[in-house]
Amino acid sequence: MAAVLLYDGRSDETTFEMMQAETAFPHLVTLIQENTDDDAGLHRLLIELLYDMSRIQRLSWEDLGMPLPCPSLPSLDD
């Protein structure tokens, strides 16, 4: 499934936009963290998918799996 999403997203970026709308980014982060020992090929595909998604669109703090920033810390938008 990861290979299909990666291939489709590289040919049509709306795939990545739809994945973000469905909150796929945090799920990919979780899959990458949990599947480090299972299959190196799948791990690499998931990382490539995560990279390509983050490359074409702006990510929120929630997408990164982080709480909202502290007011004293610089914003990602700065």
Order of alpha helices (4+ residues) and beta strands (2+ residues): alpha-alpha-alpha-alpha
